[in-house]
């Protein structure tokens, strides 16, 4: 698959798209809430899905009644996440080569993630990928959730190319939906933990890949 020639800007989700890091987050909220004596429910899982770490902490206190101070919760969860990132995070197949290919072609690239900016930048730097991106945007730096099309419009504006000339790589169905609503080209990326699979993603994306290896151009 080759992206259309008009696509000059690329926005990449991180967890589940660029990086095989879904095991980092899987069960994390449930583990923490169990320590606090709070039951995990499907409703809690759905509510937390689009939230940043900081907003999840607020949710724990305001909706679930966790009494620990926000700063302390955040410190504890960050420690858990960072430890998992160090052990588990790795680029998906073909990602480093594809980013290098896009950089060589002059395409502008950034990351848009629900992971906090410092943690995202740290893991991308450790894996040698941060150098490809002009910025790492998060829900907190943009001030909107990724479920809001205005999130992607703001990221595209900061990147430079018009929304119509920008593609978003995403594994999450709700993000594909909002990126499409923002008028961006959406590339669905398979992840075994993603909701719905290819059939659901095809409603919102122009292209769908199972691996970044499909995008590599060999001389």
Secondary structure, DSSP 8 states (H G I E B T S, - for coil): ----TT--EEEE-TBTTTB--HHHHTTHHHHHHHHTT----HHHHHHHTT--HHHHHHHHHHTT---S-HHHHHHHHHHHHHHHHHHH--B-TTHHHHHHHHHHTT-EEEEEESS-HHHHHHHHHHTT-GGG-S-EEEHHHHTS-TTSHHHHHHHHHHH-S-GGGEEEEES-HHHHHHHHHTT-EEEEE--TTSSSHHHHHTTT-SEEES-GGGG----
